Amino acid sequence: MTDSSRPRGKFITFEGIDGAGKSTHIGFVEDFLSRRGKLVTASREPGGTPLGEKLRDLVLHEKMHLETEALLMFASRREHIAQLIEPNLAAGRWVLSDRFTDASFAYQSGGRGLAREKLETLERWVHPALQPDLTLLFDVPLAVARERLDATRTLDKFEREQADFFEKCRSEYLRRAAQFPQRIVVIDSTRSIEAIRAELTEVLEKLL
């Protein structure tokens, strides 16, 4: 079967506040799907393309107006969709993305206070017909997330934010999960890796 004759792939996104542990499980999901015969492409946001990676560096490390930050996030996302996500889905590959638009609502709206309506407008413009088939939201109390961040590495401007910022981000993530329960699965990330991966296996089996 050629790529052109494959059914459209699935789009899975991974979300959670910094330190929630989502990145730990992306490789597991990629391996799980590959063992089931799926062609898998893993990526991240902001980033995922050469231009997106340049925008990522600006967004994560430069001071800027809140609306500029949101616009750059969606500019990177537009490129990501056009150059990587859509072509791979159309070719029958499953695409895994470390963050997508839910993160913009969590960080720019929940954390920073940008009007939710502005992000909804950008969402309708940038990807009116594309939503993840599944979003895995790794959720932990803030204290646990803070403990998990590696103190030996240089933190980006988001990771350096105060506790109140992350509490707001987490609240917005959970609000989104309640709004879109058919898409977003909340994973209790305080449990052992083995327990989390057992739940991930169950969730993925249903999607397969």
Secondary structure as GFF3:
##gff-version 3
##sequence-region A 1 208
A	DSSP	three_ten_helix	3	5	.	.	.	ID=ss1
A	DSSP	beta_strand	11	15	.	.	.	ID=ss2
A	DSSP	alpha_helix	22	35	.	.	.	ID=ss3
A	DSSP	beta_strand	40	44	.	.	.	ID=ss4
A	DSSP	alpha_helix	50	61	.	.	.	ID=ss5
A	DSSP	alpha_helix	66	80	.	.	.	ID=ss6
A	DSSP	pi_helix	81	85	.	.	.	ID=ss7
A	DSSP	alpha_helix	86	90	.	.	.	ID=ss8
A	DSSP	beta_strand	94	98	.	.	.	ID=ss9
A	DSSP	alpha_helix	101	104	.	.	.	ID=ss10
A	DSSP	pi_helix	105	111	.	.	.	ID=ss11
A	DSSP	alpha_helix	116	126	.	.	.	ID=ss12
A	DSSP	beta_strand	134	139	.	.	.	ID=ss13
A	DSSP	alpha_helix	142	148	.	.	.	ID=ss14
A	DSSP	alpha_helix	163	179	.	.	.	ID=ss15
A	DSSP	beta_strand	184	188	.	.	.	ID=ss16
A	DSSP	alpha_helix	193	207	.	.	.	ID=ss17
###
